[in-house]
Amino acid sequence: MDTITLTHKVQGLTLICRQCGNTEEAVSLDLGRFRVERLSRDAGTLRCLNCQAAVTIRLHELDPIAFARAG
């Protein structure tokens, strides 16, 4: 089981950190409680800003905006 869970919805994403319980419902990548760190062209790290837990994800799982916003 991943430390951070992404749930796709019609109107965006729900992000849940299973380590500390931090949650966020996002319709864009203007995230307040999580950060996307780019590792390569198509992969990145999604990090919880509360407890610093992280999971490696494919950037296409988030949104095409991730390619421009992650850094």
C-alpha positions in Angstrom: 0.0 0.0 0.0 1.3 3.4 -0.9 2.0 6.1 1.7 0.1 8.7 -0.4 -3.1 7.7 -2.3 -4.4 9.5 -5.3 -8.1 9.2 -6.2 -9.2 10.5 -9.5 -12.6 12.3 -9.6 -14.5 14.0 -12.4 -13.7 17.4 -10.9 -10.0 16.7 -9.9 -8.0 14.6 -7.5 -8.2 13.7 -3.9 -4.8 13.2 -2.2 -4.6 11.4 1.1 -1.4 10.8 3.2 -1.9 7.5 5.0 0.9 8.3 7.4 -0.4 11.5 9.0 -4.0 11.8 7.6 -3.3 15.0 5.6 -5.9 15.3 2.8 -6.5 17.7 -0.1 -9.0 17.9 -2.9 -7.4 19.5 -5.9 -8.8 20.7 -9.2 -5.4 22.0 -10.3 -1.8 21.5 -9.2 -1.9 24.6 -7.0 -1.4 22.3 -4.0 -1.2 23.6 -0.5 -0.6 20.4 1.5 1.4 18.4 -1.0 4.3 19.1 -3.4 5.2 17.6 -6.7 9.0 17.2 -7.2 10.1 16.2 -10.7 12.5 13.3 -11.0 12.6 12.8 -14.7 10.6 13.6 -17.8 7.7 11.3 -16.9 8.1 10.5 -13.2 8.1 12.6 -10.0 7.7 12.4 -6.3 4.5 13.5 -4.5 5.5 14.7 -1.0 3.2 15.4 2.0 4.3 18.8 3.4 3.0 17.8 6.9 5.1 14.7 7.6 7.4 14.6 4.5 6.1 11.2 3.4 6.7 10.6 -0.3 5.7 8.3 -3.1 7.0 8.1 -6.7 4.4 8.6 -9.3 4.1 8.9 -13.1 3.3 12.5 -13.8 0.5 11.6 -16.2 -1.4 10.3 -13.1 -1.8 13.9 -11.9 -2.5 16.1 -15.0 -0.8 17.5 -18.0 -0.3 20.6 -16.0 2.2 18.7 -13.9 4.8 18.8 -16.6 4.8 22.6 -16.5 4.4 23.1 -12.7 6.7 20.4 -11.2 10.2 21.4 -10.7 
